[in-house]
Amino acid sequence: MASAAPYALILAGGRGARFWPRSRRRSAKQVLRFFGERSLIQQTFDRLVPLVPPQRVWVLTNEHLQAEIASQLPRVPRRQILAEPAQRNTAPAIGLAAQILESLDPEAVMGVFPSDHVIGKPRDFLRLLKPAFQAARQGRMAVLGIQPRWPETGYGYIQLLKGSNKKSGALQPVQKFQEKPDQKTAQRYLRSGNFYWNAGMFFWRASVLLDALRRYLPKTASLLATLPRFGSRSFSDRLGEVFPLCENISIDYAVLQPAAADKRVVVFPAGDIGWNDVGSWNAVYELHRRDPNGNALRGDSLIHDSTGVYVDSDGKLVALLGVKDLIVVDTPDALLIADRRRAQQVGDLVKRLETAGRHDLL
């Protein structure tokens, strides 16, 4: 029977290279515990489950993390934690989930959620989900917009029409999706007042998303349409054949940008929900409680005459003397010491390890 029930898709396929050496292929950022006893993906699940029961939660990840995520989310049915056969970015991943859900429930309404963000006000966030799902039931493609708090160059932006209603939860048409800007452009976006950060949270009927894929990304849509019904014996084999042939492209570029040009996308301003994408070690530092000298410490540390440092130690004492604005992450087989202002570049070290063939450290 058609239900128009809400489903949640949690995207958990990333490697979290900027969180090396703590984040590795089999223990990536989304399954780590940076804040309290629950990992980032567990906190994502916790935020959603008051509205979406575990039986309607789906997770897309990779083969390295599948078992760990299943262990961390025991309430989610095991068959609903899928490993992508290849990394093909978010458009094929979301298209795959829509294909499965539409075959199981033709009226399925899906919300798409990153697995590695922090939302400091989960109750306010939950209140936003209900009207977002309702807009999706009505056939709209809805995105959640975050009010910019500084001129960020690492996020994509959502451009609204001049004079749009910026009240939290107010449905507004999207004029355009903008790529990650340079510093000058980001400052102009912040001053204008009609731009939002794109948090990567989307809402639509599975059938509407599949229609959009057929219009804007026909090759990938055609490949996914050849999949047999989910749960059939041939599904996994066929998925392994067709998924690597899908285009490697994000849902933003593939669908949302052209759909916005066709005036098919709306945005929900989120208001202050305490959102942070936790994009680097510096973001972890900013979110942690700090001492009077601005130091955030996890593990056994001895800090003297030092300010603005973040320490994450594993099994040994870390002593710092006369330093400032550092990231120090100690693991059994690797030690990272970085300028906190350059935390976004930790991923460059991972690329060098890959080039050097140091797979033991990846």
N, C-alpha and C positions, 0 to 999 in steps of 0.2 A: 504494500500500500504506500502511495506517495506520502511523504512526511513533511517536506520542506524543513526538516530538522537541521540544526547547525552542526557542522563537522569542523574539526580543527586539524589543520596540517601544520606540523612542526618541522621546519627545515633544519637539519642537523648534519649536513654533509661537509662543512668546512673543516679546515685543518687548524686554524688558529695559529698561523706561523708567527705572528707578532707576540705570541705568549711563550715562545721557546725560551728556556729549555723545559719549562713545566708542561707545555702543550706538545704532545707527540702524536703520531698517527693513531695510536691505540688509546691515547688519553688526551684527546684534543680539548680545546678551550671549553666547549659546551658541557663536558662531563666533569669539569673540575670544580672544586669548591673554593671559590674566592671569598665568599661572604657567608659565613655560618656553616651549618651542617648539610645544607642542600646544595647540589650542583646547580649550574645555570639552567640546564635543561629541566631539572626537577622543579626549580622555581617557576619556569615557564609553564609546566604542567599544572603546578599548584594554582597559578593565576587563572587558568582556563577551566579547570574541572568544576567550579561552581556553576558554570553555564553549559559546558559541554562534557557529558559523562565520558569516562574512559573508553567505553565501547564505541565512541565516535571520534576518538583521537587517533590520528595517523602520524607516523614519523617517517621521514625520508632521510637516510644517512648513507654511510659507505660501509664496505665490508669490514674495515678495521674497527669501527665503532659499534656495529650492530649488536654484538653480544653484550657490551658494556651498557648500552642504552637500555636494552631489554632487562638487564639486571637492575638498573636504576629506576625503571618505570614498570614495575611488575603488574600494575593494574591495567596497563594497556595490553590488549590482546597481542600475543607474539607475532601473529601473521600480519599485523598492522604496522610493524616496524620493519620497513623495507630498506634494502641496500641497493643503491643505484649501481648498475653494472659498469658505469663510467661517469666521470665528472663532465656534465654538460650544462652547468649553470642553472639558473632558476626557472627559465621558461620551460624546458623539457621536464624538469622535476615537477613543477606545478601542473603542467599538462598531463603528466602521468597520473598524478593523484586525482585530477579531475576526471580522467578517463575511467579510472577504477570506481570512483564514487558514483559517477553518472550511470555506470553499468549496474551498480548495486541498488541505487536509489535515484531514479530520474529527476527527483525534485530536490536533490541534495544542495544545501547552501554551505559553502566552505569559507572559513577564515584561514589565512596564511600567516604564520608567526615564526620569526627567527627564534632559534633555540638559545641564543647567547646574549640576550639583552637583560638589563636590570630595570625594573619599574618600581620605584620607591613607594608609589601610592596605588596598590593593587585594587582597592575598592573603587577608586575613581576610574581606573582603567576598565574594570568590569562593567561599570555603568555605561561606558562608551560602546561596549561590544553589542549590547542589545539593539540600539538603533542602527548600528553598522550592519548587523545581520539582517535587520528588517529592510534596510535599503537594498541589500543583496537579494532578498526574497522578491522584491519588486522589479528585479531585472537590472538594477544598476551595478556598475563596477565601482566599488568604494575603496578609498585608501585612508589611512590614518596619518594626519599631519601633525608634526611637533613644532611648537613655536620656537624659532631660533633664539638662543640665548647668547650667542657670540658668532662672529663671522667664520663659521667652520668651512674648511676647504675639502674635508674628507667625506662629506655627505652629498647625495643628490638632493635637489630642491623641487618642491611643488609650487608652481606659480598660480595664484588665484587672480581673478579679475579685480581691478581697482574697486575699492569700496565694498568688498565682500564682508559678510558677517563673520567675525572671528570668534564669536562666542563658542565655548566648548560644546561639541556635539552638533553644531549647526551645519547642516548639509550645504555644501557649496560646489559649484562646477569648477573643474580644473581647467585652467587655460593652457598650461604647458608643463611638461616635466623637463627640468634642466639638469644637465650633467654636473659633476663636481666642479665647482668654480675655482678660479684663482683668488688670491686674497682680496684684490681690489673689487672683483665682482661680488664676492661673498659679503663684503662690507656694504656694497650697494643694495644687495638683497635684504640685509638686515635693516637698513635705513628705510627701505620702501614700505615695509610692513605688510606686503601681500605675498610673502614667500614663506613656505614651511619646509622643515626638514622631512625628507622621505624616510620613514622608519622601517619600511619594508613589510608593513602589515596591510593585507588586502582582503576584500570580502566580495564574493560573487557566487552566483549559482554555478555549479559545475558545468552545466550545459551552456551558460553564457560564456564562460572562459573557453570552452571548446569551440564555440562559434567564433570567438575572437581569434583563436589560434588558426582556424581554417581561413580566416580573412587575412591575417597579418603574417602568419608563419606556416604556410600551407604544407611545406615539406615535412616539418616535424609533426604537424597535425595528422598528415596522411600516414606517417610511420606509426604513431601511437594508435591510430584507428585500426591497425592490423592486429593489435593484441587480442588474444582470446579472453574470455571472461575470467576475471580474477578468481583464483582458487582452482582453476582447471589445471590438469596435469601439465599442459604444454605452456602455461603462462610464463614461468621462469625462463624456460629455454628461449621462447620467442622474445621476451624482454631483453635477454642477453644479446640477441641478434639485432634488434631494431634500435635500442636506446643509444648505443654508441654512434649510430648514423644520424641522430638528431643534431640540429644546429647548436653550437655552443654559444648561448646568448642569454642575457638576463631578461626577466619578465618586463622590466622597465623599458628596455630598448625595443624588445620584440612586440609587446602588446600595448603597454600603457601609454607610451609616447604617441603612437598613431591613433590609439583610441581616444586620447585626450583631444587630438586635432579634430576628430570626428564628433567631439562633444559627448562622449559616452562615459566619462569618468567623473566621479564626485569625490570630494575630500571631507573628512570629519576633523576639524581642528580639535586636538586632544586636550588642550589646556595643560595645566601643570599636573602631570602624572608621575613626575620623578623619573623620566625616561633617560637611559644612558645605554649606548650600544656597546660599551666596554670594549673599545677598539684597540686598546694598547695597555701596557703595564702602567702608563701614566694615568689612564682612566681608573684603573684599580686603585692606585694611590689616592686619587681625588675622592673616591667613594669611601675610602677607609677612614676610621677615626684616627686622628693624628695627635701627637703630644704637643706641648707648648712650643717646641722647636720645629713643628711641622713634619715630624718623622712618623711614618706609618710602618709598624713592625709586626711581622708574622714569624713566629719561631723564636729560637734562642738568639738574642742579640745583645751586644754591649756597645752603646753609642755614646761618644764623648765629643763635645765641641763640634757637632755636626748638625746640619739643618736640611730639611726638605728631602730626606732620603726615604726610599721604600725598600724594605728588606723582607724577602721570603726565603727563609732558611729551612733546610731539610736535614735534621739529624746532627748538625754541628753548630757551635757558637760562631756567629759572625760579629766581628769587632770592627768598628769604624771610628777613625780619629781624624778630625779636622777636614771633613769633606762636606759637600753640599750638592743637592739636586741630583742624586744618583738613584738608579735602579740596581738592586743586588738580588739576584735569584740563584740560590744554590740548590742543586739536585745531586744525587749520588754520582752522576757521570759527567756533569757539565756545570759550569759557573758562568753566569752572565753579570757583567758590570757595564752599565750604560748610563750616559747622560740622559736624565729624565726627559729633557726637551726633545730628544731624538728617539723616543720609545717607539714611534711609528716605523722606524727603520730596522727594527729587530728582524723583521721578515727578510731583509737583505742578507743577514747572516745565515738564515736557513737556506737561501738560494746558493750561497757559497758552499755550505755543507753538501748540498745536493750535487753541485758541480764537482766537488772533491770526492764524491762517492762515499761519504760518511753516513751510510744508511743506519748504522748502529746508533746514531744520535738523532734520527728523525722519527 
